[in-house]
Amino acid sequence: RAFPGVPRGRLYTIIMAAAASAAADGAEEPGMEAEAQELPLGCGGEGGSPAAGRTPEGEERRDLPQASVSNGGDAEGGKELVELKVIWNKNKYDVKFCLDSTGAELKQKIHSLTGLPPAMQKVMFKGLLPEEKTLREIKVTNGAKIMVVGSTINDVLAVNTPKEAAQQEVKAEENKKEPLCRQKQHRKVLDKGKPDDVMPSVKGVQERLPTVPLSGMYNKSGGKVRLTFKLEQDQLWIGTKERTEKLPMGSIKNVVSEPIEGHEDYHMMAFQLGPTEASYYWVYWVPTQYVDAIKDTVLGKWQYF
């Protein structure tokens, strides 16, 4: 009735052909049903079947919460933070820091807090903190104490005062003290006056040691003494009438000298033979032109450093 004029047999043929075509178009590809069954629940990947997002009853599913590692820190901008207590030089700093940051990045943070350059920091957390690992990897937790050892550049400069300046301070302090030649223990020798056979002095001139012994001087007891420098043996011979002491240059700890008041062209000089000033061996009326040469020979140039 819907198609007037079309023979009944022809109409039956058209309807059967259309039904066969519709059945062919609706067939699923082999394996599609099995693949949809294997997709895990809640895996909303691209290209997935619409059925994968629904429960068997046809209701929309709810995504399950994803598991995460947490130290209880706050999260800002999707980053998990951990609370640290940084301790340096008796100072304490409460810091919130990203748990996935490295030890090198923590050093930069410490630099901003203390002014201590990263290269001069020794950061400790259960041993030396590795710079390349994250705080999470080394299991840093909330409330962890981070110990920092190191000195700022200003601290280092303050400790390592130039030695020349330090020597000047020592000399200035010595100048405040009573001159050695006024002390009673030395006066009893100096009051004897200049020895008649002492070697002549040349004021304002520095000379090398003579090839002959320095003689005509007094020792602490007032006896005559001579100094012989045996450079080939690296020895200093201190000779008196009674005996001669042969001292290795390396055994002499220090050499001090001071001009004799009123006779500045001569010095009184002491060789330190032990750990304290009590071991000083005093020699009086040393010609001033040889004083520096004696110090350089006995102590070497390193005495100035």
Secondary structure, 3 states (H helix, E strand, C coil): CCCCCCCHHHHHHHHHHHHHHHHHHCCCCCCHHHHHHHCCCCCCCCCCCHHHHECCCCCECCCCCCCCCCCCCCEECCEEEEEEEEEECCEEEEEEEECCCEHHHHHHHHHHHHCCCHHHCEEECCCECCCCCECCCCCCCCCEEEEEECCCHHHHHHHCCCHHHHHHHHHHHHHHCCCHHHCHHHHHHHCCCCCCCCCCCCCCCCCCCCCCCEEEEEECCCCEEEEEEEHHHCEEEEECCCCEEEEEHHHCCEEEEEEECCEEEEEEEEEECCCCHHHEEEEEEEEHHHHHHHHHHHHCHHHHC
